Amino acid sequence: MDSFRRRIKEVKTTRWIRFGAVSLIFLLWVVWMRTWWLAIFELLLFDIYITGYIPFTWWKKSKSKVTRSIMSWVDAIVYALVLVYFVFAFVGQNYQIPSSSLEKTLLTGDYLWVNKFVYGPRVPMTPVHFPLVHNTLLGHKSYLDNPSVKYRRLKGLRSVEEGDIVVFNFPAGDTVASKFEETPMYYDLLVKQYGRDAVHTNKAQFGEIIYRPVDRRQNFVKRAVGLPGNRLRIVNDTMYINGKVRSFPENVQFNYLFATASPLTDSELHELGINVSDISEFESGSTSRVNIQSFLSGAPASAPAYMAPLTASMIDSMKASGKMLSCVKFNEIAPYFYGSELSSMVFPYFENGDWTLSNYGGTDGLLIPAKGMTIELTPDAWTVYQRCIRNYEGHSDAYFDEASDKVIIDGKPADTYTFAMDYYWMMGDNRDNSQDSRFWGFVPEDHVVGTPMIVLASFDRERGLFDGKIRFDRILRDANPDK
């Protein structure tokens, strides 16, 4: 007790103030977490700031100058990593737009600040991980599988709303072929194309088959267009929610075939906002050009012809300048080229379905699951919702038994199923160049990361450093302008 009193007496007032501020923040965090046993770490904070029984700063009394110098850096780095860990886990973090799925709302090369506080941050499911990387570090996992924590989300300001741009973990990214993880060819597509045995045995081509925990799966960013309990239907690219038409985002894009009065130059493409990597030209006299000529009414066969994603304003601009001679939306003529193959591309892969990217959901629309919603487990319902039941809600042994014509869940026949989570339907604004829910289905609530707030910086990958690479006009721009 004498030692304790002496240590207390020697503490400076400024030290008490720092301890009080840190303690208040820590206790507020404990209340927010609603995990009361964490409060025991208040004793550790008391010792760090006040009593000092645990010799965390032993190196400050070392006679070796080298030891003091090295440990001062180690001390600063550890504090910085702990701070970054908590900020990234509970407040927000930066995120880079890697693809064009949300152009022209968000551009490839945009660096965003993603707010996790709005929807409430998830308690880290893989709490032991390196905070500055996502799932790999120097070619190895940047996290430990154990210990793991069950999904829990802290209280936020609101739920996901229709029209929100949302960052989320890729639902179909639970199992990955390591050599394809950074490509659009996710595991389910590889198995569908090459067969499960080939994917699992040919490591030279596909790499290791890895399971990723929810919060270590690849980050995607799309727009929430369907909420839990909604019925979603798409007719000729127009979206209906619960039978009511939804207007397009201001900068929505679709692929168009179009002919121009003269070839488009790089400067004209840049002025229009068309990425060079996104435009295809049909060479005059080629078979592909002959095949599309009948759809370009009013344009001579010698006119340059292209396919590219365009917004309504881009089309208006080219028409007003006299540059565009003819234009047709590609989805309107796609059946002539792909026929019945169109329906095999989209979720949930009905064998005899007629759903496509631009006509989706059937007559009644696709029902998006909501927490507490109960459905009848018909064969068609099992086809649509089996991944939710098996992969997202933990019933990995659930299957459809053809002999009894029933779904078996946890070893028992089930006529109905009640969902444990809310689900969302996510799509890109660049509708014909977006890998979204139309391909891989629902996004569970436990996969939601947060919503982008501002563009921190933006770099055009097709421009040079002194030729407009840095998009200064996008810095600190609202990352969700349609809300």
DOZA-731295 format. One record per residue (C-alpha): residue in one letter; y, x, z. Coordinates in pm, whole numbers, plus 50000, padded with zeros to 5 digits. Layout:
<rs>
AYXZ/...
</rs>
This chain:
<rs>
M500005000050000/D502345028950073/S501725042449724/F502305007849576/R505595003449764/R506745038049662/R506015031249293/I507834997949306/K510815013949476/E511085041249213/V511235016848918/K514665015948753/T516464982948695/T516284987348318/R512514990548346/W512334957348534/I514454940848265/R512154953547989/F509104941848184/G510664907348235/A511464903347865/V507994914647751/S506304892848015/L508224861947906/I507274867247541/F503654873647639/L503384842647861/L504974820747594/W502364834347351/V499574825847599/V500904790047628/W501064787447247/M497504800947218/R496274776347485/T493824803347595/W494664807347960/W492304835948044/L494574858347834/A497114856548119/I495024882348307/F496524908748075/E499824902848257/L498394926648518/L498044953348251/L501674948548146/F502734951348510/D500934984548539/I502314997648207/Y505924989848297/I505994991048679/T503195007348878/G501715031948628/Y498275035948789/I496635038848447/P497895071848301/F498855059547954/T501655085347937/W499715115148078/W500735135947775/K504405135247878/K503545158348172/S501465182147960/K502575218547957/S501645221047590/K504545213847355/V502095207247071/T500225181147277/R503465163847372/S504655163847010/I501385150546862/M500905124147131/S504475111647095/W503695104146730/V500365088146821/D502115066947084/A504755055046836/I502165047546566/V499965027646805/Y502935006846921/A503965000846559/L500444990346454/V500134966446749/L503494950846662/V502574947846293/Y499224932546389/F500884904946591/V503634898546335/F501164896346045/A498724874846244/F501124849946403/V504464850946220/G504094860345855/Q503484888245608/N504324900445260/Y502294889744958/Q502324900544593/I501924875944304/P499104891644099/S498764865843820/S500764841543609/S499284809243748/L502584797843904/E504984809543635/K507804801643586/T508264791243949/L506894824144082/L506534854043852/T503884880843828/G505304910144023/D507124888944282/Y506774901144641/L506974871844882/W507444866945254/V504744842145358/N505574821445665/K502494814445880/F504494796746149/V505204765245943/Y501624751945936/G500704770146256/P499014804446233/R495264807246248/V493834826046542/P492354857046372/M488674850246298/T487954887346255/P490254900546529/V489244937146489/H490824948046161/F493324973146029/P496634954246006/L498154969645693/V495364960845447/H493454929245366/N489714935545338/T489154971145217/L490405005345320/L489455036245118/G486605017044958/H485165003945284/K485574972245489/S488814972845686/Y487444949545954/L484474944946186/D482274914246140/N481834912346516/P483334900746737/S484234869246544/V486204838646654/K485714802346551/Y488464786246346/R491434774346546/R495014768746433/L497984770646666/K500624743446665/G503064746546379/L506144728146257/R504334705146012/S501244700145798/V500864709345432/E502894685245218/E502454674944857/G504324699444635/D504174728644882/I503344762544738/V500554775344962/V498874808945017/F495204804745105/N491944823745111/F489844818444799/P487174792644897/A484604804944644/G485134840544768/D482654837945055/T480074857744858/V481334884544618/A479934910344379/S481924941144481/K482614952644123/F484064918544030/E486014909744346/E489384917044186/T488564897643867/P488474860343779/M484664862843756/Y483714851944107/Y480154851344238/D479254815344142/L480354821343781/L478384853743763/V475244836143888/K475804807843642/Q476204832243352/Y473674859643436/G471294843943689/R470994850844061/D468254877244029/A470264898043782/V473414896743996/H471534907244310/T469354934444157/N471634951243900/K473924970544135/A475134993243854/Q476734963543678/F477644940443966/G477854963044271/E476904952744624/I476704915744714/I479004911245013/Y479794881945243/R483464878545337/P484614859745650/V487174832345582/D490264852645673/R489074883345477/R488624865145146/Q490994871444856/N494454855644889/F495424829644627/V498724811444582/K498944776844421/R500764743744462/A499264716644684/V499084686144456/G496484665744645/L496294659745022/P493414648645249/G492364612945172/N494114611944831/R492434601144511/L493404624644230/R493174617243860/I494544635843555/V495084617443226/N496344637642929/D497764663543172/T499674636943370/M498644635843734/Y498014603943932/I497714603544311/N496304571044452/G497064555044115/K500744565544106/V502174589943852/R503414623043989/S506224640843809/F505674676343689/P507254705843872/E510454715943696/N508974747643546/V505474735243465/Q503954752143159/F501244742542911/N499744762142625/Y501184753142286/L500394762141927/F503644766641741/A505054780541419/T508394798441387/A510854804841107/S510544842541159/P508444865941376/L509344866641746/T510704900341856/D510164915942199/S513794908942289/E513434872342189/L510254869442398/H512064884542695/E515024861242650/L512734831042633/G510724842942934/I507424847142747/N505314876342865/V503954897842584/S500524896542751/D500564858342745/I501234852642375/S498674853542092/E499564855741723/F497484840641442/E497494864741150/S498384849440815/G495264842640609/S492824847440898/T490074822240969/S491704812141299/R495034806141123/V493364784540857/N491644764341131/I494914755841309/Q497144750941004/S496434713540979/F497814708641332/L501114726041253/S502604698141045/G505794707240865/A505234744840883/P504194765040576/A500984785340593/S503094817040562/A505114809740878/P504304830741186/A502074811141426/Y501464817041796/M499874803042111/A501674807842443/P502474789342767/L505824771542731/T508054750342952/A509964720242816/S513214739942830/M511714768742630/I510634744342358/D514064727942353/S515734761942324/M513644772542023/K514094739041852/A517864739441908/S518154774141754/G516044764341453/K513424790241548/M510564765541605/L509214747741295/S506244729641449/C504624726241789/V501494709741936/K500064710842288/F496764729242277/N495014704642511/E495524677142252/I493464695741993/A491074715142221/P488214689842172/Y488164698841802/F487354734841894/Y485254732242210/G483734697342205/S481424689642496/E481764725242631/L485064715142794/S483344694843066/S480984723243160/M483954744843262/V485254723443548/F484234714543902/P481904698244004/Y479904706143686/F478414671743621/E475544675243375/N476634644743178/G480284644143279/D483334641943055/W485924657443288/T488164684443141/L491194704143260/S493574678343113/N491494646743176/Y489984648743520/G488654626943799/G487034598643601/T488134562443615/D488554560243993/G489834595244061/L488374622844277/L488464615744651/I489774645544853/P488004647445192/A489934641945515/K488924650245871/G486964620846016/M486334605145673/T482774592545621/I481184590945274/E477934577145145/L475654605245030/T474714593444682/P473414619144429/D476864620644264/A478604624344601/W476254652744693/T477134670544366/V480864668044450/Y480804675444823/Q477764697744877/R479844729544895/C482074713945161/I479024704345366/R477014736245316/N479544764445282/Y482664752545464/E481324731045747/G478344752445840/H475314731545739/S473784759445533/D470334743245526/A471584710345376/Y470014701045041/F469144671744817/D465444662844838/E464414648544502/A461084635644640/S462764612344889/D466014609144690/K467924617545009/V470154644945141/I468634665145424/I471124679545676/D469964701145966/G466394690045900/K467134652745911/P467644627045631/A471294616245607/D472714585845428/T476314593945522/Y478414623945617/T481604626545825/F483894655645741/A484994679346017/M488044693245834/D490904683245607/Y490814695045245/Y493464701144979/W493664702244600/M495554732444466/M496824738244111/G499084762943935/D502294753943750/N501064774043451/R498464746843406/D496394760943120/N496324796243262/S495484788943622/Q492184793943801/D492564765444048/S490804736244214/R489794722043876/F487414751743850/W486194757344207/G487044725944402/F488544718144741/V490454741544974/P489434736545341/E492144736345608/D490704767645772/H491464787245451/V495194779245457/V497304810245537/G500914798845504/T503724790645263/P506014815045077/M509624813445196/I511614839244998/V511154864944721/L511624899044884/A511584918544556/S510424913744198/F509214938443935/D508574931143567/R505384949443472/E506354948443103/R509744965543142/G510765001343215/L512555013043529/F515895014943344/D515154985343118/G515164955843356/K512014963443556/I513694953043882/R514574916043866/F517684917144083/D518394880044023/R515174870744206/I515724890544525/L516004867044828/R515474836744603/D513784805644747/A510064809044678/N509484771344675/P512474756944484/D510844723244405/K510684713544774/
</rs>
